[in-house]
């Protein structure tokens, strides 16, 4: 058996986001977010789910930090609800909202867990959406103001910051297809929102360079694309899909340009981009987070808007409950591609996980979830292979610490290392949590193949 070992100092973490776990979204003077609005709009959420309670983390965060400690985590990636801190998005600070995150950070540090704070994980203050939100170029300044509030309050205790999580999902789900907040469907809005997201991320990094003392990065979800056949049409479709999902945002942040395929994707909807804007988008981060879940095998499909491409389901492959193929090699391909395209900068795998049906919880027992445990084991082995190939990966955050609100899918999909009974809020560890604890304790040795 080959014994694996991860580099010394490798960070072992888990990740969550504010609206998915906190609950109490309007408590103690918080303002509403676009997700609060979206979830309370009839017909937008499966089974009418909302984040009003979610995992009740706002009131139970100390209990949840104890769960992290039990796993042996050395890092925790969470997001801040912008409207909890700045109810109108700018201007007036809500002290009670700011205090919640200060208490969470203190609790993490007291338990030897390094906080990684994400400034934006999709929950834009509703007051800013009323002013145009991500369609308004002023949003870059609003975001930088909010970021500075957080930096002044927590930098030093928080030594890892993330500007924006998965800008592609914000654009594709929120502004192109309308499946996520704020629920718009516009080919014309999508590229404008994408650009303003990257301007905002750059503005926050600029602000951190002026005020911060540690590290700030940005997180991209990367889904490698493979052609279904070697036909010219499938190869072209794959290239469009890859540019749209994987290169659009990273190119703006790290290369100061957009891939030319986006002109083909958006056609007349592609906006004129002022060249001077790239001086703002291209603020080099201290690290990049990569969220990896699956791959896509792509074929040409003229009926699919706007890419003229669609994924092809693979025979005999395993798929998760969200319809994502289990493909660990894609993690190796993703991390090496990113290194080769953008240079050798520090990377973290900031999300990786799977939703599978879980059996009923027997009182007092560990819940057995072999498909999720197998997913975790195989992807950590793939991560080690990428490190062996020379990719500078410094940490891994499992998604997710807890079963939670899976956005517009409600509570129908469970990604957690800990099962949550949403009626009682009882947390029960799964076998995947036990495996992850063993991986952490052995520094990866239990993953030996």
C-alpha positions as CSV (number, residue, x, y, z in Angstrom):
1,X,0.0,0.0,0.0
2,X,1.3,3.5,-0.9
3,X,1.2,5.8,2.0
4,X,0.1,9.3,1.1
5,X,1.2,12.4,3.0
6,X,0.1,15.9,2.4
7,X,2.6,18.8,2.8
8,X,3.4,20.1,6.3
9,X,1.1,23.0,7.2
10,X,-1.6,21.8,4.8
11,X,-4.9,23.3,5.9
12,X,-7.8,20.9,6.5
13,X,-11.2,22.7,6.5
14,X,-14.9,22.7,5.8
15,X,-17.0,25.4,4.2
16,X,-20.5,26.9,4.5
17,X,-22.3,30.1,3.5
18,X,-24.4,32.6,5.4
19,X,-27.8,32.3,3.9
20,X,-27.6,28.5,3.7
21,X,-26.9,27.9,7.4
22,X,-27.4,31.0,9.6
23,X,-31.2,31.5,9.8
24,X,-32.5,34.6,11.6
25,X,-31.8,36.6,8.4
26,X,-33.6,39.8,9.8
27,X,-32.5,39.4,13.4
28,X,-30.9,42.2,15.5
29,X,-31.3,44.9,12.9
30,X,-30.2,43.1,9.7
31,X,-31.5,44.2,6.4
32,X,-33.1,41.8,3.8
33,X,-30.9,40.3,1.1
34,X,-31.9,39.3,-2.4
35,X,-32.1,35.7,-1.2
36,X,-34.5,36.7,1.5
37,X,-36.7,38.2,-1.2
38,X,-36.3,35.4,-3.6
39,X,-37.0,32.7,-1.1
40,X,-40.3,34.4,-0.1
41,X,-41.4,34.8,-3.7
42,X,-44.0,32.1,-4.4
43,X,-42.8,29.4,-6.8
44,X,-39.1,30.2,-6.7
45,X,-38.0,27.6,-4.0
46,X,-38.6,23.9,-3.9
47,X,-41.3,23.1,-1.4
48,X,-41.5,26.7,-0.4
49,X,-38.3,26.5,1.5
50,X,-36.6,29.6,3.0
51,X,-33.5,30.4,5.0
52,X,-35.6,31.8,7.9
53,X,-34.2,29.0,10.2
54,X,-31.9,26.9,8.0
55,X,-29.4,25.3,10.4
56,X,-30.0,28.0,13.1
57,X,-26.2,28.6,13.1
58,X,-26.8,32.3,14.1
59,X,-27.8,31.0,17.5
60,X,-25.9,27.7,17.5
61,X,-22.5,28.7,16.2
62,X,-20.7,27.6,19.3
63,X,-22.1,24.1,19.0
64,X,-21.1,24.0,15.4
65,X,-17.5,25.1,16.2
66,X,-17.4,22.2,18.6
67,X,-18.3,19.9,15.7
68,X,-15.4,21.4,13.7
69,X,-13.1,20.8,16.6
70,X,-14.2,17.2,16.8
71,X,-13.2,16.7,13.2
72,X,-9.8,18.2,13.8
73,X,-10.4,21.0,11.4
74,X,-7.6,23.6,11.1
75,X,-9.7,26.0,8.9
76,X,-13.3,27.1,8.4
77,X,-14.5,29.0,5.4
78,X,-17.7,30.9,6.1
79,X,-19.4,33.9,4.4
80,X,-20.6,37.2,5.8
81,X,-24.2,38.4,5.2
82,X,-23.5,41.9,3.8
83,X,-26.9,43.2,4.9
84,X,-26.4,41.9,8.4
85,X,-23.5,44.3,8.8
86,X,-24.7,47.2,6.5
87,X,-28.6,46.9,6.4
88,X,-28.8,49.4,3.5
89,X,-25.6,48.0,1.8
90,X,-23.7,51.2,2.5
91,X,-23.4,53.8,5.2
92,X,-24.9,52.8,8.5
93,X,-23.2,49.9,10.3
94,X,-25.3,47.5,12.4
95,X,-23.2,46.8,15.5
96,X,-25.1,43.7,16.4
97,X,-24.6,42.2,13.0
98,X,-20.9,43.0,13.1
99,X,-20.6,41.6,16.6
100,X,-22.0,38.2,15.5
101,X,-19.1,37.7,13.1
102,X,-16.6,38.9,15.7
103,X,-17.9,36.3,18.2
104,X,-17.8,33.6,15.6
105,X,-14.2,34.4,14.7
106,X,-13.2,34.5,18.4
107,X,-14.8,31.1,19.0
108,X,-12.9,29.7,16.0
109,X,-9.6,31.0,17.2
110,X,-10.2,29.8,20.7
111,X,-10.5,26.3,19.2
112,X,-7.4,26.5,17.0
113,X,-9.4,26.9,13.8
114,X,-8.2,29.5,11.2
115,X,-11.1,31.6,9.8
116,X,-11.4,32.2,6.1
117,X,-14.1,34.9,5.6
118,X,-15.9,35.3,2.3
119,X,-17.3,38.8,1.7
120,X,-19.9,37.8,-0.9
121,X,-21.6,34.4,-1.3
122,X,-24.5,35.5,-3.4
123,X,-26.6,37.4,-0.8
124,X,-26.6,41.0,-2.0
125,X,-28.4,43.5,0.2
126,X,-31.9,44.1,-1.2
127,X,-31.5,47.8,-0.7
128,X,-28.6,47.8,-3.2
129,X,-30.6,45.6,-5.6
130,X,-33.2,48.4,-5.6
131,X,-30.4,50.7,-6.9
132,X,-29.5,48.3,-9.7
133,X,-27.4,45.9,-7.8
134,X,-24.7,44.2,-9.9
135,X,-26.0,46.0,-13.0
136,X,-24.9,49.4,-11.5
137,X,-21.2,50.2,-12.0
138,X,-21.3,51.9,-8.6
139,X,-21.5,48.4,-7.0
140,X,-17.7,48.2,-7.1
141,X,-17.5,51.2,-4.8
142,X,-20.3,49.8,-2.5
143,X,-18.5,46.5,-2.2
144,X,-15.1,48.2,-1.4
145,X,-16.8,50.2,1.3
146,X,-18.4,47.1,2.9
147,X,-15.0,45.3,2.6
148,X,-13.2,48.0,4.4
149,X,-15.8,47.8,7.3
150,X,-15.0,44.2,7.7
151,X,-11.2,44.6,7.3
152,X,-11.2,47.3,10.0
153,X,-13.2,45.1,12.3
154,X,-11.6,41.7,11.9
155,X,-8.3,41.8,10.0
156,X,-5.6,40.3,12.2
157,X,-8.0,37.9,13.8
158,X,-9.0,36.9,10.2
159,X,-5.9,36.3,8.2
160,X,-7.6,34.8,5.1
161,X,-10.2,36.8,3.2
162,X,-12.1,35.9,0.0
163,X,-13.8,38.6,-2.1
164,X,-16.4,36.9,-4.2
165,X,-17.5,33.2,-4.3
166,X,-18.3,31.7,-7.7
167,X,-19.1,34.8,-9.8
168,X,-20.2,32.4,-12.7
169,X,-23.1,31.1,-10.6
170,X,-24.2,34.6,-9.7
171,X,-24.3,35.4,-13.4
172,X,-25.6,32.2,-14.9
173,X,-28.2,31.4,-12.3
174,X,-29.2,34.9,-11.2
175,X,-29.1,36.9,-14.4
176,X,-29.2,34.6,-17.4
177,X,-31.5,31.7,-16.5
178,X,-33.3,33.1,-13.5
179,X,-33.0,30.0,-11.3
180,X,-31.3,31.9,-8.5
181,X,-31.7,35.3,-6.8
182,X,-32.5,37.9,-8.1
183,X,-34.2,35.7,-10.7
184,X,-33.5,37.7,-13.9
185,X,-33.4,36.2,-17.4
186,X,-31.4,38.4,-19.8
187,X,-28.6,37.7,-22.2
188,X,-27.9,41.4,-22.1
189,X,-27.6,41.7,-18.4
190,X,-25.3,38.7,-17.8
191,X,-22.0,40.0,-19.2
192,X,-22.5,43.4,-17.6
193,X,-23.0,41.7,-14.2
194,X,-20.0,39.5,-14.8
195,X,-17.8,42.5,-15.4
196,X,-19.1,44.4,-12.4
197,X,-18.5,41.4,-10.2
198,X,-14.8,41.4,-11.2
199,X,-14.6,45.1,-10.9
200,X,-15.9,44.8,-7.3
201,X,-13.5,41.9,-6.5
202,X,-10.6,44.0,-7.7
203,X,-11.8,47.1,-5.7
204,X,-11.9,45.0,-2.5
205,X,-8.4,43.6,-3.2
206,X,-7.2,47.2,-3.7
207,X,-8.9,48.2,-0.4
208,X,-7.2,45.4,1.3
209,X,-3.8,46.4,0.0
210,X,-4.4,49.8,1.7
211,X,-5.7,48.4,5.0
212,X,-5.0,44.7,5.4
213,X,-2.0,42.8,6.7
214,X,-2.5,39.2,5.6
215,X,-4.0,37.5,2.6
216,X,-7.0,38.0,0.3
217,X,-8.1,35.9,-2.6
218,X,-11.1,35.1,-4.9
219,X,-12.9,31.9,-5.5
220,X,-13.9,30.4,-8.9
221,X,-15.9,27.3,-9.6
222,X,-14.1,25.3,-12.3
223,X,-15.8,22.5,-14.3
224,X,-13.5,21.0,-16.9
225,X,-15.0,20.5,-20.3
226,X,-14.3,17.5,-22.5
227,X,-15.7,17.1,-26.1
228,X,-18.2,14.3,-26.6
229,X,-16.5,13.5,-30.0
230,X,-13.6,14.8,-32.1
231,X,-16.0,16.6,-34.5
232,X,-15.3,20.2,-35.3
233,X,-18.7,21.2,-33.9
234,X,-18.2,19.4,-30.6
235,X,-14.7,20.8,-30.2
236,X,-16.0,24.3,-30.8
237,X,-18.9,23.8,-28.4
238,X,-16.5,22.6,-25.8
239,X,-14.3,25.6,-26.3
240,X,-17.2,28.0,-25.9
241,X,-18.4,26.3,-22.7
242,X,-14.9,26.3,-21.2
243,X,-14.4,30.0,-22.0
244,X,-17.8,30.9,-20.6
245,X,-17.5,29.0,-17.3
246,X,-13.8,28.6,-16.6
247,X,-11.9,31.4,-18.2
248,X,-14.3,34.4,-18.2
249,X,-13.7,35.4,-14.6
250,X,-10.2,34.1,-14.0
251,X,-9.0,35.8,-17.2
252,X,-10.4,39.1,-16.0
253,X,-8.8,38.8,-12.6
254,X,-5.4,37.3,-13.6
255,X,-4.8,38.2,-17.2
256,X,-6.6,41.5,-17.5
257,X,-8.8,40.4,-20.5
258,X,-11.7,38.3,-21.5
259,X,-11.5,35.2,-23.7
260,X,-12.5,36.0,-27.3
261,X,-15.1,33.2,-27.4
262,X,-17.4,35.3,-25.2
263,X,-18.1,37.6,-28.2
264,X,-19.4,34.5,-30.0
265,X,-21.5,33.4,-27.0
266,X,-23.2,36.7,-26.3
267,X,-23.1,38.2,-29.8
268,X,-24.8,41.6,-29.9
269,X,-25.3,41.4,-26.2
270,X,-21.6,41.6,-25.5
271,X,-20.9,45.1,-24.1
272,X,-18.1,47.5,-24.9
273,X,-15.6,47.1,-22.1
274,X,-13.5,50.1,-21.2
275,X,-9.9,49.0,-21.4
276,X,-9.1,51.0,-18.3
277,X,-11.4,48.7,-16.3
278,X,-8.9,45.9,-16.5
279,X,-6.6,47.9,-14.2
280,X,-9.3,47.3,-11.6
281,X,-10.3,43.8,-12.4
282,X,-6.7,42.6,-12.6
283,X,-5.6,43.1,-9.0
284,X,-3.5,40.0,-8.4
285,X,-4.8,38.1,-5.3
286,X,-2.6,36.4,-2.7
287,X,-4.3,33.1,-3.5
288,X,-7.1,31.6,-5.6
289,X,-9.8,29.2,-4.3
290,X,-11.0,26.5,-6.7
291,X,-14.4,24.9,-6.2
292,X,-14.5,21.6,-7.9
293,X,-17.4,19.2,-8.0
294,X,-17.7,17.5,-11.4
295,X,-16.9,17.7,-15.1
296,X,-19.0,18.1,-18.3
297,X,-18.7,16.2,-21.5
298,X,-20.0,18.6,-24.2
299,X,-21.7,18.3,-27.5
300,X,-22.8,20.9,-30.0
301,X,-26.5,21.6,-29.5
302,X,-27.9,24.6,-31.4
303,X,-31.1,24.5,-29.3
304,X,-29.3,25.4,-26.1
305,X,-29.1,29.1,-25.3
306,X,-26.7,30.9,-25.4
307,X,-23.8,28.4,-25.7
308,X,-25.2,26.1,-28.4
309,X,-23.7,23.3,-26.3
310,X,-25.1,20.8,-23.8
311,X,-23.6,18.1,-21.5
312,X,-23.8,14.4,-22.4
313,X,-24.6,11.9,-19.7
314,X,-21.9,9.2,-19.5
315,X,-23.0,5.6,-19.5
316,X,-22.0,3.5,-16.4
317,X,-20.8,6.6,-14.6
318,X,-21.9,7.4,-11.0
319,X,-24.0,10.6,-10.6
320,X,-24.8,12.5,-7.5
321,X,-28.3,13.6,-6.5
322,X,-27.7,16.9,-8.2
323,X,-26.9,15.1,-11.5
324,X,-23.2,15.7,-11.3
325,X,-20.9,12.9,-12.5
326,X,-18.4,11.6,-10.0
327,X,-15.1,12.2,-11.8
328,X,-12.0,12.6,-9.5
329,X,-9.6,12.9,-12.4
330,X,-11.3,16.2,-13.2
331,X,-9.8,17.7,-10.0
332,X,-6.2,16.8,-11.2
333,X,-7.0,18.2,-14.7
334,X,-8.6,21.4,-13.2
335,X,-5.7,22.2,-10.9
336,X,-2.9,21.5,-13.4
337,X,-4.8,23.5,-16.1
338,X,-5.2,26.5,-13.8
339,X,-1.5,26.4,-12.8
340,X,-0.4,26.1,-16.4
341,X,-2.7,29.0,-17.6
342,X,-2.3,31.5,-14.8
343,X,1.0,30.8,-13.2
344,X,2.2,29.2,-10.0
345,X,0.2,31.1,-7.3
346,X,-1.1,29.5,-4.1
347,X,-4.3,27.5,-4.6
348,X,-6.9,26.1,-2.1
349,X,-9.7,23.7,-3.0
350,X,-12.4,25.8,-1.3
351,X,-15.3,23.5,-2.0
352,X,-15.6,19.9,-2.9
353,X,-18.4,17.5,-2.0
354,X,-21.5,15.6,-3.0
355,X,-25.2,15.2,-2.4
356,X,-26.4,11.6,-2.0
357,X,-29.5,10.1,-0.4
358,X,-28.8,9.4,3.3
359,X,-30.5,6.6,5.3
360,X,-32.6,7.4,8.3
361,X,-30.7,8.5,11.4
362,X,-30.7,6.0,14.2
363,X,-30.6,7.7,17.5
364,X,-27.1,8.1,18.9
365,X,-25.4,6.4,15.9
366,X,-23.1,7.6,13.1
367,X,-25.1,7.8,9.9
368,X,-23.6,5.5,7.2
369,X,-23.1,7.3,3.9
370,X,-20.7,5.1,1.8
371,X,-21.2,7.0,-1.5
372,X,-20.2,10.4,0.0
373,X,-17.3,8.8,1.9
374,X,-16.1,7.2,-1.3
375,X,-16.4,10.5,-3.1
376,X,-14.4,12.2,-0.4
377,X,-11.7,9.5,-0.4
378,X,-11.2,9.5,-4.2
379,X,-11.1,13.3,-4.5
380,X,-8.6,13.7,-1.8
381,X,-6.4,11.1,-3.5
382,X,-6.8,13.1,-6.7
383,X,-5.8,16.2,-4.9
384,X,-2.7,14.6,-3.6
385,X,-1.9,13.5,-7.2
386,X,-2.2,17.2,-8.3
387,X,0.2,18.2,-5.5
388,X,2.6,15.5,-6.6
389,X,2.4,17.0,-10.1
390,X,3.7,20.2,-8.7
391,X,0.6,22.3,-8.2
392,X,0.9,24.6,-5.1
393,X,-2.3,23.6,-3.3
394,X,-2.2,24.6,0.4
395,X,-5.5,23.5,1.7
396,X,-8.8,21.7,1.3
397,X,-12.3,22.7,2.5
398,X,-15.0,20.0,2.3
399,X,-18.5,21.2,1.2
400,X,-20.2,21.2,3.5
401,X,-19.9,21.1,7.2
402,X,-23.7,20.7,7.6
403,X,-26.6,19.7,5.6
404,X,-28.2,23.0,4.7
405,X,-30.4,25.0,2.4
406,X,-29.3,24.1,-1.1
407,X,-30.5,27.4,-2.6
408,X,-33.6,27.1,-4.8
409,X,-33.5,23.3,-4.3
410,X,-34.5,23.9,-0.7
411,X,-33.6,21.2,1.8
412,X,-33.9,18.4,-0.8
413,X,-30.1,17.8,-1.3
414,X,-27.8,17.0,1.5
415,X,-24.0,17.7,1.2
416,X,-23.1,17.7,4.9
417,X,-20.5,15.9,6.8
418,X,-23.0,16.2,9.6
419,X,-26.7,15.3,9.1
420,X,-29.1,18.0,10.3
421,X,-32.6,17.2,11.4
422,X,-34.3,20.5,10.4
423,X,-37.2,19.9,12.7
424,X,-35.1,19.5,15.8
425,X,-31.7,21.0,14.7
426,X,-30.0,17.9,15.9
427,X,-26.6,17.3,14.3
428,X,-25.5,13.7,13.7
429,X,-22.1,12.8,12.3
430,X,-21.9,10.8,9.1
431,X,-19.4,8.1,8.2
432,X,-17.8,10.6,5.8
433,X,-17.2,12.9,8.8
434,X,-15.4,10.1,10.5
435,X,-13.3,9.4,7.4
436,X,-12.4,13.0,7.1
437,X,-11.3,13.1,10.8
438,X,-9.1,10.1,10.2
439,X,-7.6,11.8,7.1
440,X,-6.8,14.9,9.1
441,X,-5.4,13.0,12.0
442,X,-3.1,10.9,9.8
443,X,-2.2,13.8,7.4
444,X,-3.6,11.7,4.6
445,X,-2.0,8.4,5.4
446,X,-5.4,6.6,5.6
447,X,-5.9,7.5,1.9
448,X,-3.1,5.1,0.8
449,X,-4.2,3.1,-2.3
